[in-house]
């Protein structure tokens, strides 16, 4: 009886810790705020895709009317194998276009023959105080890492970002272990979610899923 109660309690906790998964419609323009980018939609097999154009500067495609605190963000993403022209990822705890945290990938580094470049495949940043350059200079190797096994840099891959209090973990495809773990570099605990692309970069996104913790203050407005 005691074991049954323990199992029931564990099941109850696992069910109530997370609320219903949100799958925003990438083809509903009213749901998205565009910052320094244009987008166009397409369908590819079972994917509803949003494509973000290339232009100088960073770009954000912000999900309107939703506040995220803790939970899991999953998405499919595709960049390209062109040096310094493919930076693709997700921003969270977005306050405005200059204040946010982000996890992003450099697909052109995934299969590089240079070990140093491969070690720069996935990156955490906290803007505006901690961009990649400052983090690489002051904390080399702490906020970026390899992605292994390496995805095809010209093809789709799946990313999962888990935000829990001040901790962030990143998973790619079916890896059981995170490819990057980091403590957050600011005290922001809430904000919006955005698709993110870097300077002179575009990208394609699909299957965005957000699973918030029920007790973390995530809200749809």
ABEGO torsion letter per residue (X at the ends): XAAAAAAAAAAAAAAAABBBBBBBBAABAAABBBBGBBBBBBBBEABBBBBBBBBBEBBBBBBBGBBBBBEBBBBBBBBBBBBGABBBBBBBGBABAABBBBBBBBAAAAABABAAAAAAABBBBBOAABBAAAAAAABBGAABBBBOBBBBAABBBBBBBBBBEABBBBBBEABABBABBBBBABABABEBBBBBBBBGBBEBBBGBBBBBBAAAGBBBX
